[in-house]
Amino acid sequence: MKRNPRLDIDLDKIKSNSENIKTLCLKHGIKLVGITKGCCAIREVGQAMIDGGINILGDSRIENLKGLKKSKLKAETMLIRIPMLSEVDRVLEWADISLNSEITVIKSLSREALKRKAVHKIILMVDLGDLREGIMPDDALKMVGEIRKLPGIRLIGIAANFCCISGVMPTRENLTKLVELAAEIEKNYSINLEVISGGNTSVLKLVEDDIIPDRINQLRIGVGILLGQDDVRLRNIAGTYQDTFILTAEVIEIKEKSTLPQGEIGRDAFGEIPVFRDLGVRKRAILAIGKQDIYVRSLIPLKEGIKIVGASSDHLIIDISDFKEELEVGFEVRFRLNYPALLSITTSKYVKQYFYKRKEKK
């Protein structure tokens, strides 16, 4: 018997998403890095990406990269968050490639690489307006000059990021600036940059519309593969599945209750003052899952007539007054997930994971 709450993961659909996005991008000479941070680098999901033709897996946490490496998956690993100075030794141990923007950290990577008699590949991040990580474009030539002096470090390319902190969208114009900067670096230092990494899932629309600059040859795709979504545009990506991860939670109470609380209203357990609309008496169910497990606002009930009312740490309350099917204590309710929900629930030790994959014919 399966344990609740649970997360059912369809590995075939994740593989299919990987294959379809890879095929789309290869038409433009673009290779993919499969980003696993959205699911806490579940080993089986990483393997599904590899089965779909991806040969680099990226994550923001060294612990996750370590898990992928120890699982002996046949893929290179990329650290996609700028390394902490205190974890440089672990970066060399578990990441084949890292994204960087601080010369102090790169110098420390160089020293560690020399100790190990290794060569560590790095990609230099450039800030094109989103104001998260990255050097300013005017500082790129000087930075590359400093990097080239460092033994044990191999600069393989430059990269940019979009839509993660300020909501700045990728465009043909700002990605062309990245391509032009790469050309300037190559000309100035007589080198060839292997990688011009244009960003994340938000860039796929430019690929689909055939307006991606020619030299962009890598994208770092997470939510597009995991959920088949371009979440910044609130759209599904053509040819992909969205029901790759399904959450099931169990009903632990059903009661008819007023929609207005009785008594003086103060702050809830999360320091917020809730606001209520008087909808009369409604039929409600409580599910055994809560904010400790999942970002509730990103849950999508699979069946019509179910509305999310709210949640506390361990309880999710749904309105089932308009639900046409039978629902009793012990019954299950299922949800699709948007990215914030997936990101949070895969870190919860209280949610059991189950994997689905068709058996290969012998």
LOTIVEX-612511 format. One record per atom (N, C-alpha, C): x, y, z; residue in one letter. Coordinates in pm, whole numbers, padded with zeros to 5 digits, always signed. Example, Ala and Ser with C-alpha at 12.3 -4.5 7.8 and 13.67 -1.06 7.14 Angstrom:
<nufis>
+01319-00569+00780A/+01230-00450+00780A/+01320-00330+00780A/+01285-00225+00708S/+01367-00106+00714S/+01290+00003+00787S/
</nufis>
This chain:
<nufis>
+00084-00120+00000M/+00000+00000+00000M/+00088+00125+00000M/+00055+00220-00085K/+00134+00342-00094K/+00106+00433+00025K/+00211+00501+00068R/+00201+00590+00183R/+00167+00731+00138R/+00084+00799+00213N/+00048+00938+00185N/+00109+01031+00290N/+00133+01158+00252P/+00123+01212+00116P/+00236+01156+00030P/+00211+01156-00102R/+00310+01097-00191R/+00325+01180-00318R/+00438+01162-00383L/+00466+01229-00509L/+00493+01122-00613L/+00404+01111-00712D/+00420+01015-00820D/+00495+01083-00934D/+00605+01022-00977I/+00695+01083-01075I/+00701+00995-01199I/+00659+01051-01312D/+00656+00976-01438D/+00786+01000-01514D/+00877+00905-01505L/+01010+00920-01565L/+01005+00917-01717L/+00910+00843-01774D/+00897+00840-01920D/+00861+00978-01975D/+00774+01048-01904K/+00734+01181-01951K/+00847+01283-01937K/+00927+01268-01831I/+01043+01356-01815I/+01146+01327-01925I/+01165+01200-01956K/+01253+01164-02068K/+01201+01224-02198K/+01071+01213-02222S/+01012+01267-02344S/+01028+01418-02351S/+01007+01487-02240N/+01028+01632-02238N/+01172+01667-02273N/+01266+01589-02219S/+01408+01611-02249S/+01435+01592-02398S/+01383+01485-02453E/+01405+01456-02595E/+01348+01565-02685E/+01226+01608-02656N/+01160+01705-02743N/+01225+01842-02737N/+01265+01885-02618I/+01332+02015-02607I/+01473+02007-02667I/+01539+01894-02647K/+01671+01876-02709K/+01661+01883-02861K/+01562+01817-02918T/+01544+01818-03064T/+01518+01959-03115T/+01433+02033-03045L/+01406+02172-03082L/+01534+02255-03083L/+01614+02240-02979C/+01734+02322-02964C/+01845+02282-03060C/+01858+02151-03087L/+01964+02106-03177L/+01948+02161-03318L/+01825+02192-03357K/+01803+02253-03489K/+01875+02387-03500K/+01904+02446-03385H/+01973+02576-03382H/+02116+02561-03328H/+02165+02439-03322G/+02301+02416-03273G/+02317+02438-03124G/+02208+02424-03049I/+02210+02451-02905I/+02204+02319-02827I/+02297+02302-02734K/+02296+02186-02646K/+02235+02225-02511K/+02187+02123-02439L/+02117+02148-02313L/+02199+02105-02192L/+02185+02183-02086V/+02222+02139-01952V/+02090+02113-01881V/+02070+01992-01832G/+01948+01959-01759G/+01962+02003-01614G/+01879+02097-01572I/+01890+02152-01437I/+01801+02074-01342I/+01862+02018-01238T/+01792+01927-01147T/+01754+01992-01014T/+01788+02119-00993K/+01762+02179-00861K/+01613+02185-00829K/+01528+02193-00931G/+01384+02203-00908G/+01323+02080-00845G/+01397+01968-00847C/+01346+01845-00784C/+01448+01788-00686C/+01537+01876-00635C/+01638+01833-00537C/+01726+01720-00593C/+01749+01726-00724A/+01841+01633-00791A/+01809+01487-00764A/+01681+01452-00776I/+01643+01312-00763I/+01718+01230-00868I/+01786+01126-00822R/+01873+01048-00911R/+01797+00995-01031R/+01678+00941-01008E/+01601+00882-01117E/+01561+00986-01221E/+01534+01108-01174V/+01500+01216-01267V/+01622+01255-01350V/+01739+01262-01286G/+01861+01289-01360G/+01886+01184-01467G/+01861+01057-01433Q/+01879+00950-01531Q/+01780+00964-01645Q/+01657+01007-01615A/+01558+01027-01721A/+01602+01136-01818A/+01664+01241-01765M/+01719+01347-01852M/+01828+01291-01941M/+01915+01209-01882I/+02024+01148-01960I/+01966+01055-02066I/+01866+00977-02029D/+01799+00888-02125D/+01737+00968-02240D/+01701+01094-02211G/+01646+01181-02314G/+01751+01253-02396G/+01878+01220-02374G/+01984+01273-02460G/+02064+01388-02403G/+02051+01415-02274I/+02124+01526-02212I/+02250+01471-02145I/+02363+01539-02164N/+02488+01486-02108N/+02557+01579-02007N/+02490+01688-01968I/+02537+01770-01857I/+02419+01795-01764I/+02438+01770-01634L/+02336+01799-01534L/+02385+01911-01444L/+02300+02010-01423G/+02338+02125-01343G/+02252+02139-01219G/+02314+02188-01112D/+02241+02210-00988D/+02310+02322-00910D/+02233+02383-00818S/+02286+02494-00740S/+02349+02449-00609S/+02333+02324-00572R/+02381+02275-00443R/+02485+02165-00462R/+02597+02181-00393I/+02703+02080-00399I/+02651+01945-00351I/+02565+01947-00248E/+02512+01820-00197E/+02438+01743-00306E/+02365+01816-00390N/+02291+01751-00499N/+02385+01697-00606N/+02489+01774-00639L/+02586+01726-00738L/+02660+01604-00685L/+02689+01604-00557K/+02754+01488-00496K/+02667+01364-00513K/+02537+01380-00488G/+02446+01266-00504G/+02443+01215-00646G/+02443+01306-00743L/+02443+01265-00883L/+02572+01192-00918L/+02685+01246-00871K/+02814+01182-00900K/+02824+01043-00836K/+02780+01033-00711K/+02791+00905-00641K/+02697+00801-00700K/+02594+00848-00770S/+02504+00755-00838S/+02563+00704-00969S/+02681+00759-01006K/+02754+00718-01125K/+02673+00739-01254K/+02598+00849-01256L/+02526+00884-01379L/+02628+00927-01484L/+02603+00891-01608K/+02698+00920-01715K/+02672+01058-01773K/+02710+01159-01694A/+02693+01297-01736A/+02793+01383-01660A/+02836+01493-01722E/+02914+01592-01651E/+02822+01666-01555E/+02882+01726-01451T/+02804+01803-01354T/+02848+01949-01358T/+02749+02038-01342M/+02774+02181-01345M/+02714+02246-01221M/+02795+02322-01148L/+02745+02401-01036L/+02697+02534-01091L/+02566+02560-01078I/+02508+02678-01143I/+02489+02796-01048I/+02518+02777-00919R/+02526+02892-00829R/+02672+02926-00806R/+02704+03055-00802I/+02842+03096-00779I/+02895+03027-00654I/+03012+02963-00662P/+03063+02885-00547P/+03088+02972-00425P/+03061+02916-00309M/+03105+02978-00184M/+03255+02956-00169M/+03322+03055-00115L/+03466+03042-00093L/+03496+02924-00001L/+03406+02898+00091S/+03427+02791+00189S/+03404+02651+00133S/+03354+02640+00010E/+03324+02508-00046E/+03409+02476-00168E/+03515+02552-00190V/+03594+02535-00311V/+03647+02392-00327V/+03690+02332-00218D/+03741+02195-00228D/+03632+02099-00275D/+03509+02121-00228R/+03398+02035-00267R/+03356+02061-00412R/+03373+02185-00457V/+03345+02215-00598V/+03434+02131-00688V/+03563+02127-00656L/+03656+02047-00737L/+03624+01898-00728L/+03569+01856-00615E/+03539+01714-00596E/+03418+01669-00677E/+03313+01755-00683W/+03185+01708-00735W/+03134+01780-00859W/+03196+01891-00897A/+03150+01964-01015A/+03258+01965-01123A/+03221+01924-01242D/+03316+01929-01354D/+03327+02072-01409D/+03219+02148-01396I/+03211+02284-01447I/+03144+02370-01340I/+03183+02497-01329S/+03111+02587-01240S/+03094+02724-01305S/+02984+02789-01269L/+02960+02926-01313L/+03022+03020-01211L/+03092+03124-01257N/+03166+03210-01166N/+03155+03357-01204N/+03173+03443-01102S/+03176+03587-01128S/+03275+03660-01039S/+03333+03591-00938E/+03423+03655-00843E/+03566+03604-00861E/+03660+03695-00888I/+03798+03654-00913I/+03860+03591-00789I/+03818+03635-00669T/+03870+03574-00546T/+03839+03426-00541T/+03717+03391-00578V/+03676+03251-00577V/+03750+03174-00687V/+03763+03233-00804I/+03831+03166-00915I/+03978+03139-00880I/+04042+03233-00812K/+04181+03212-00769K/+04189+03097-00669K/+04089+03087-00581S/+04087+02977-00486S/+04063+02843-00556S/+03978+02844-00657L/+03958+02723-00739L/+04088+02683-00807L/+04163+02781-00852S/+04293+02754-00916S/+04389+02686-00819S/+04398+02739-00697R/+04488+02680-00598R/+04448+02537-00565R/+04317+02515-00552E/+04269+02380-00520E/+04294+02284-00636E/+04278+02335-00759A/+04303+02252-00877A/+04450+02210-00883A/+04540+02302-00849L/+04682+02269-00849L/+04713+02161-00746L/+04651+02170-00629K/+04671+02066-00526K/+04633+01929-00579K/+04525+01927-00657R/+04469+01801-00707R/+04530+01760-00842R/+04616+01845-00895K/+04672+01823-01028K/+04559+01802-01130K/+04462+01892-01120A/+04343+01884-01205A/+04324+02016-01280A/+04232+02014-01375V/+04191+02134-01446V/+04041+02149-01430V/+03999+02264-01379H/+03856+02287-01354H/+03803+02384-01460H/+03692+02346-01520K/+03631+02429-01625K/+03534+02529-01563K/+03544+02654-01608I/+03453+02756-01557I/+03386+02831-01673I/+03268+02884-01643I/+03196+02973-01734I/+03177+03104-01659I/+03213+03214-01724L/+03205+03346-01662L/+03066+03404-01682L/+03000+03438-01571M/+02866+03495-01576M/+02873+03646-01603M/+02784+03691-01691V/+02777+03832-01728V/+02636+03883-01696V/+02626+03995-01627D/+02496+04053-01592D/+02445+04138-01708D/+02335+04094-01767L/+02275+04168-01879L/+02145+04238-01837L/+02134+04268-01707G/+02022+04350-01665G/+01934+04292-01557G/+01941+04161-01531D/+01853+04102-01430D/+01903+04129-01288D/+02029+04171-01277L/+02087+04215-01150L/+02096+04106-01045L/+02118+03983-01092R/+02153+03879-00997R/+02304+03860-01011R/+02353+03740-01040E/+02497+03721-01047E/+02554+03767-01182E/+02684+03794-01184G/+02750+03826-01310G/+02829+03957-01304G/+02940+03959-01376I/+03017+04083-01389I/+02947+04174-01489I/+02977+04302-01484M/+02923+04394-01583M/+03001+04377-01713M/+02933+04391-01827P/+03000+04366-01956P/+03129+04447-01974P/+03134+04568-01924D/+03253+04652-01942D/+03374+04597-01866D/+03349+04508-01770D/+03460+04452-01692D/+03507+04316-01744D/+03446+04269-01852A/+03471+04132-01897A/+03614+04111-01946A/+03664+04203-02027L/+03799+04183-02083L/+03903+04177-01972L/+03895+04266-01876K/+03991+04265-01766K/+03981+04135-01688K/+03858+04091-01661M/+03839+03967-01584M/+03896+03847-01658M/+03870+03838-01787V/+03923+03726-01865V/+04075+03726-01863V/+04134+03846-01870G/+04280+03856-01862G/+04334+03798-01732G/+04266+03826-01622E/+04310+03773-01493E/+04291+03622-01486E/+04178+03574-01539I/+04150+03430-01535I/+04254+03352-01614I/+04295+03407-01727R/+04390+03336-01815R/+04527+03318-01751R/+04555+03393-01648K/+04684+03380-01579K/+04684+03266-01476K/+04565+03212-01449L/+04553+03117-01339L/+04570+02973-01386L/+04666+02901-01330P/+04683+02760-01366P/+04569+02676-01307P/+04537+02567-01374G/+04435+02476-01325G/+04293+02521-01355G/+04279+02634-01422I/+04148+02687-01458I/+04138+02697-01609I/+04029+02647-01663R/+04006+02656-01807R/+03874+02730-01831R/+03884+02850-01888L/+03766+02928-01922L/+03706+02872-02050L/+03585+02815-02041I/+03526+02755-02160I/+03416+02840-02222I/+03373+02946-02150G/+03268+03026-02211G/+03216+03135-02120G/+03114+03204-02169I/+03045+03306-02091I/+02896+03275-02092I/+02824+03334-01997A/+02682+03302-01982A/+02607+03420-01923A/+02476+03418-01940A/+02388+03517-01879A/+02268+03448-01819A/+02196+03522-01736N/+02077+03468-01671N/+01965+03570-01677N/+01841+03522-01685F/+01726+03611-01697F/+01612+03562-01608F/+01525+03655-01571C/+01394+03625-01510C/+01401+03566-01370C/+01514+03571-01303C/+01523+03503-01175C/+01513+03595-01054C/+01544+03722-01069I/+01535+03813-00954I/+01463+03941-00989I/+01486+03992-01109S/+01423+04119-01148S/+01318+04103-01256S/+01306+03983-01311G/+01207+03959-01415G/+01246+04007-01553G/+01374+04042-01572V/+01418+04088-01704V/+01412+03972-01803V/+01342+03994-01914M/+01318+03888-02012M/+01435+03878-02110M/+01466+03758-02157P/+01565+03744-02264P/+01507+03794-02396P/+01587+03862-02474T/+01547+03910-02605T/+01659+03885-02704T/+01627+03896-02830R/+01733+03884-02931R/+01839+03992-02909R/+01795+04109-02864E/+01887+04221-02847E/+01986+04196-02733E/+01936+04156-02614N/+02033+04139-02505N/+02118+04014-02523N/+02066+03910-02589L/+02150+03794-02616L/+02253+03822-02725L/+02219+03912-02817T/+02318+03955-02917T/+02435+04025-02849T/+02408+04099-02742K/+02515+04164-02666K/+02610+04059-02608K/+02553+03947-02562L/+02637+03839-02508L/+02725+03781-02618L/+02668+03759-02736V/+02744+03706-02850V/+02854+03804-02891V/+02821+03931-02895E/+02921+04032-02934E/+03033+04040-02831E/+02999+04025-02703L/+03102+04026-02600L/+03194+03905-02614L/+03137+03790-02646A/+03219+03671-02669A/+03317+03694-02784A/+03269+03754-02892A/+03355+03783-03007A/+03467+03880-02969A/+03434+03977-02885E/+03535+04074-02842E/+03643+04007-02757E/+03601+03918-02669I/+03697+03844-02586I/+03786+03757-02673I/+03726+03687-02768E/+03803+03599-02856E/+03904+03677-02938E/+03864+03790-02989K/+03954+03872-03071K/+04067+03927-02988K/+04035+03974-02868N/+04135+04038-02784N/+04241+03941-02733N/+04199+03816-02707Y/+04291+03718-02649Y/+04327+03603-02743Y/+04278+03611-02867S/+04308+03507-02967S/+04272+03368-02914S/+04150+03357-02859I/+04102+03230-02806I/+03967+03198-02869I/+03922+03075-02847N/+03789+03035-02892N/+03708+02991-02771N/+03595+03058-02749L/+03506+03019-02640L/+03414+02908-02688L/+03420+02796-02620E/+03338+02681-02661E/+03189+02704-02634E/+03160+02777-02527V/+03022+02787-02479V/+02977+02932-02469V/+02862+02961-02527I/+02790+03086-02500I/+02653+03042-02450I/+02638+03048-02318S/+02520+02991-02253S/+02416+03102-02232S/+02305+03091-02304G/+02213+03203-02314G/+02111+03216-02204G/+02102+03120-02112G/+02006+03135-02005G/+01923+03010-01982G/+01802+03033-01930N/+01719+02924-01880N/+01598+02899-01971N/+01496+02836-01913T/+01378+02798-01991T/+01313+02918-02059T/+01325+03036-02001S/+01263+03155-02060S/+01316+03187-02199S/+01432+03132-02235V/+01492+03159-02366V/+01431+03070-02475V/+01363+02963-02435L/+01311+02868-02534L/+01216+02934-02634L/+01142+03035-02591K/+01049+03103-02682K/+01123+03165-02799K/+01244+03216-02775L/+01324+03274-02883L/+01369+03165-02980L/+01395+03045-02925V/+01432+02932-03010V/+01313+02892-03096V/+01197+02880-03034E/+01076+02842-03107E/+01041+02943-03215E/+01064+03071-03187D/+01031+03177-03283D/+01142+03201-03384D/+01251+03123-03374D/+01364+03132-03466D/+01429+03271-03465D/+01441+03330-03346I/+01506+03461-03336I/+01623+03457-03238I/+01667+03337-03202I/+01781+03324-03113I/+01909+03356-03191I/+01999+03440-03139P/+02125+03468-03209P/+02204+03340-03239P/+02270+03337-03353D/+02332+03215-03403D/+02432+03151-03309D/+02513+03229-03239R/+02621+03169-03162R/+02580+03123-03022R/+02459+03150-02981I/+02413+03092-02854I/+02407+02941-02874I/+02487+02867-02797N/+02497+02723-02821N/+02472+02637-02698N/+02422+02702-02590Q/+02385+02624-02472Q/+02271+02694-02399Q/+02177+02614-02347L/+02073+02663-02258L/+02068+02572-02135L/+02033+02631-02022R/+02027+02558-01896R/+01878+02544-01861R/+01823+02424-01885I/+01678+02405-01880I/+01638+02319-01760I/+01555+02376-01673G/+01504+02304-01559G/+01354+02282-01568G/+01275+02387-01541V/+01129+02373-01536V/+01072+02329-01671V/+01137+02366-01780G/+01089+02325-01912G/+01089+02175-01928G/+01190+02109-01871I/+01199+01963-01877I/+01114+01900-01768I/+01125+01953-01647L/+01060+01890-01532L/+00907+01899-01540L/+00857+02015-01585L/+00713+02038-01585L/+00656+02079-01720L/+00741+02088-01822G/+00692+02127-01955G/+00635+02267-01959G/+00684+02354-01871Q/+00630+02489-01860Q/+00736+02596-01882Q/+00692+02706-01941D/+00767+02831-01942D/+00695+02918-01841D/+00739+02913-01716D/+00660+02973-01609D/+00661+03124-01610D/+00760+03186-01672V/+00760+03333-01676V/+00659+03386-01777V/+00623+03303-01874R/+00520+03342-01972R/+00387+03272-01947R/+00381+03193-01842L/+00259+03120-01805L/+00206+03039-01923L/+00295+02964-01987R/+00255+02883-02102R/+00315+02744-02090R/+00249+02649-02156N/+00303+02515-02169N/+00388+02509-02295N/+00497+02436-02288I/+00586+02423-02403I/+00532+02314-02495I/+00519+02346-02624A/+00462+02252-02721A/+00538+02120-02720A/+00462+02010-02723G/+00522+01877-02730G/+00574+01823-02598G/+00535+01888-02486T/+00582+01840-02356T/+00464+01806-02265T/+00495+01728-02162Y/+00396+01691-02061Y/+00407+01784-01940Y/+00293+01813-01879Q/+00291+01893-01757Q/+00260+01808-01633Q/+00206+01688-01654D/+00169+01601-01541D/+00280+01502-01508D/+00401+01551-01501T/+00517+01467-01472T/+00528+01434-01324T/+00486+01526-01239F/+00487+01507-01094F/+00344+01528-01043F/+00290+01429-00975I/+00154+01439-00922I/+00158+01417-00770I/+00105+01514-00697L/+00095+01503-00552L/-00039+01442-00513L/-00034+01346-00423T/-00156+01287-00366T/-00155+01310-00216T/-00267+01367-00166A/-00281+01390-00022A/-00413+01329+00025A/-00415+01290+00151E/-00530+01216+00204E/-00621+01305+00288E/-00752+01284+00274V/-00851+01358+00350V/-00855+01308+00494V/-00844+01401+00589I/-00848+01362+00730I/-00969+01423+00803I/-01040+01516+00740E/-01163+01569+00799E/-01250+01627+00688E/-01382+01610+00703I/-01480+01676+00616I/-01590+01733+00705I/-01613+01863+00692K/-01715+01929+00773K/-01774+02047+00695K/-01898+02080+00727E/-01957+02205+00678E/-01930+02313+00781E/-01870+02423+00735K/-01832+02530+00827K/-01857+02666+00764K/-01872+02766+00850S/-01885+02904+00802S/-01755+02948+00736S/-01767+03036+00638T/-01646+03089+00574T/-01590+03209+00649T/-01661+03255+00751L/-01611+03363+00836L/-01573+03307+00973L/-01450+03331+01018P/-01409+03285+01151P/-01490+03354+01260P/-01498+03291+01376Q/-01569+03347+01489Q/-01467+03397+01591Q/-01474+03526+01626G/-01382+03581+01725G/-01291+03687+01667G/-01208+03742+01752E/-01116+03848+01713E/-01005+03791+01624E/-00975+03860+01515I/-00875+03811+01420I/-00738+03871+01452I/-00640+03785+01470G/-00502+03829+01488G/-00416+03770+01377G/-00289+03758+01402R/-00198+03701+01302R/-00202+03549+01307R/-00181+03488+01191D/-00179+03342+01188D/-00041+03291+01226D/-00019+03162+01211A/+00107+03100+01254A/+00228+03150+01175A/+00201+03214+01061F/+00311+03263+00978F/+00322+03416+00981F/+00258+03476+01082G/+00272+03619+01103G/+00188+03705+01012G/+00094+03645+00940E/+00010+03720+00848E/-00130+03736+00905E/-00196+03845+00864I/-00335+03866+00905I/-00425+03823+00790I/-00496+03711+00804P/-00578+03659+00694P/-00702+03745+00671P/-00747+03744+00546V/-00867+03817+00506V/-00969+03715+00453V/-01095+03729+00492F/-01197+03631+00456F/-01315+03698+00387F/-01378+03625+00295R/-01503+03667+00232R/-01616+03580+00287R/-01729+03644+00312D/-01844+03571+00363D/-01916+03503+00247D/-01897+03372+00237L/-01963+03292+00133L/-02066+03198+00193L/-02101+03226+00318G/-02197+03139+00385G/-02131+03013+00437G/-02213+02912+00458V/-02162+02782+00504V/-02119+02701+00382V/-01997+02647+00389R/-01943+02569+00277R/-01889+02436+00330R/-01884+02339+00240K/-01830+02208+00275K/-01680+02208+00253K/-01608+02172+00357R/-01462+02177+00351R/-01402+02041+00385R/-01284+02018+00327A/-01206+01900+00363A/-01067+01946+00405A/-01008+01872+00496I/-00870+01897+00536I/-00784+01782+00487I/-00671+01815+00425L/-00575+01717+00375L/-00451+01718+00463L/-00390+01601+00476A/-00274+01585+00564A/-00145+01626+00493A/-00133+01755+00468I/-00012+01813+00412I/-00021+01963+00437I/+00091+02032+00441G/+00084+02175+00470G/+00204+02253+00423G/+00216+02374+00476K/+00321+02465+00429K/+00461+02414+00460K/+00473+02329+00560Q/+00605+02272+00588Q/+00652+02184+00473Q/+00558+02131+00396D/+00591+02041+00287D/+00595+02109+00151D/+00511+02211+00131I/+00489+02256-00006I/+00446+02402-00011I/+00481+02468-00121Y/+00436+02603-00150Y/+00294+02592-00204Y/+00199+02616-00115V/+00059+02581-00143V/+00001+02657-00262V/+00043+02781-00282R/-00016+02864-00388R/+00013+02809-00528R/+00107+02716-00539S/+00142+02659-00669S/+00084+02521-00692S/-00018+02484-00615L/-00087+02357-00635L/-00206+02376-00728L/-00228+02277-00815I/-00340+02281-00910I/-00421+02153-00894I/-00543+02160-00837P/-00625+02039-00825P/-00651+01977-00961P/-00642+01844-00967L/-00663+01776-01095L/-00810+01772-01137L/-00899+01782-01040K/-01041+01772-01072K/-01112+01903-01044K/-01214+01932-01127E/-01291+02054-01112E/-01377+02048-00986E/-01406+02165-00933G/-01492+02173-00815G/-01417+02174-00685G/-01284+02166-00690I/-01202+02171-00569I/-01126+02304-00569I/-01139+02378-00460K/-01068+02505-00448K/-00987+02506-00319K/-00865+02556-00329I/-00779+02565-00211I/-00819+02688-00130I/-00847+02667-00002V/-00886+02776+00088V/-00763+02835+00157V/-00676+02749+00206G/-00557+02795+00277G/-00486+02679+00342G/-00381+02712+00415A/-00302+02605+00478A/-00232+02657+00600A/-00206+02565+00693S/-00115+02590+00805S/+00005+02498+00784S/+00085+02482+00885S/+00207+02402+00870S/+00178+02261+00819S/+00072+02199+00871D/+00048+02057+00846D/-00090+02026+00791D/-00169+02128+00761H/-00306+02108+00715H/-00332+02192+00590H/-00391+02129+00489L/-00434+02200+00368L/-00586+02193+00362L/-00650+02308+00358I/-00796+02314+00358I/-00847+02342+00218I/-00940+02259+00172I/-00999+02277+00041I/-01151+02289+00053I/-01209+02367-00037D/-01355+02381-00046D/-01404+02279-00148D/-01495+02191-00105I/-01545+02086-00194I/-01695+02097-00216I/-01751+02214-00189S/-01895+02233-00204S/-01941+02209-00347S/-01856+02242-00444D/-01892+02228-00585D/-01836+02101-00649D/-01774+02016-00567F/-01716+01892-00619F/-01828+01789-00637F/-01839+01733-00754K/-01954+01648-00788K/-01935+01501-00751K/-01812+01463-00716E/-01786+01323-00685E/-01792+01299-00534E/-01799+01172-00498E/-01799+01136-00357E/-01660+01159-00297E/-01657+01213-00178L/-01531+01235-00108L/-01554+01210+00041L/-01476+01120+00098E/-01490+01085+00239E/-01353+01086+00305E/-01355+01082+00438V/-01230+01068+00512V/-01157+00942+00465V/-01029+00955+00437G/-00950+00842+00386G/-00934+00845+00235G/-01020+00922+00166F/-01006+00936+00021F/-00884+01023-00013F/-00844+01017-00139E/-00725+01091-00183E/-00765+01203-00279E/-00689+01312-00273V/-00706+01424-00365V/-00571+01448-00433V/-00575+01469-00564R/-00451+01478-00642R/-00433+01617-00702R/-00306+01655-00716F/-00272+01788-00766F/-00156+01782-00865F/-00160+01869-00965R/-00041+01902-01044R/+00036+02011-00970R/+00161+02028-01008L/+00246+02125-00940L/+00302+02227-01037L/+00305+02352-00996N/+00388+02450-01063N/+00526+02449-00997N/+00619+02526-01054Y/+00758+02516-01013Y/+00782+02540-00863Y/+00727+02646-00801P/+00754+02664-00657P/+00708+02546-00573P/+00597+02485-00610A/+00548+02368-00536A/+00643+02250-00551A/+00692+02227-00673L/+00787+02117-00696L/+00916+02141-00620L/+00964+02264-00626L/+01089+02301-00560L/+01083+02272-00410L/+00968+02301-00350S/+00956+02283-00205S/+00927+02138-00166S/+00839+02071-00238I/+00795+01940-00192I/+00903+01834-00204I/+00995+01851-00299T/+01100+01751-00314T/+01208+01764-00207T/+01199+01867-00123T/+01289+01877-00008T/+01226+01824+00120T/+01097+01789+00113S/+01026+01742+00234S/+01050+01593+00256S/+01098+01560+00375K/+01119+01419+00408K/+00989+01348+00442K/+00880+01424+00449Y/+00751+01366+00488Y/+00668+01320+00368Y/+00717+01345+00248V/+00643+01309+00127V/+00717+01195+00056V/+00653+01082+00045K/+00713+00963-00017K/+00712+00977-00168K/+00820+00936-00232Q/+00831+00945-00378Q/+00816+00806-00441Q/+00736+00801-00548Y/+00716+00677-00625Y/+00746+00707-00771Y/+00813+00613-00837F/+00858+00634-00975F/+00787+00540-01071F/+00758+00594-01189Y/+00690+00515-01292Y/+00771+00520-01420Y/+00792+00400-01475K/+00867+00388-01599K/+00826+00259-01667K/+00801+00267-01796R/+00763+00146-01870R/+00879+00046-01870R/+00848-00080-01857K/+00951-00182-01862K/+01000-00196-02005K/+01133-00198-02021E/+01193-00213-02152E/+01175-00358-02199E/+01143-00373-02327K/+01130-00507-02384K/+01268-00568-02400K/+01278-00696-02361K/+01408-00765-02375K/+01423-00820-02516K/
</nufis>
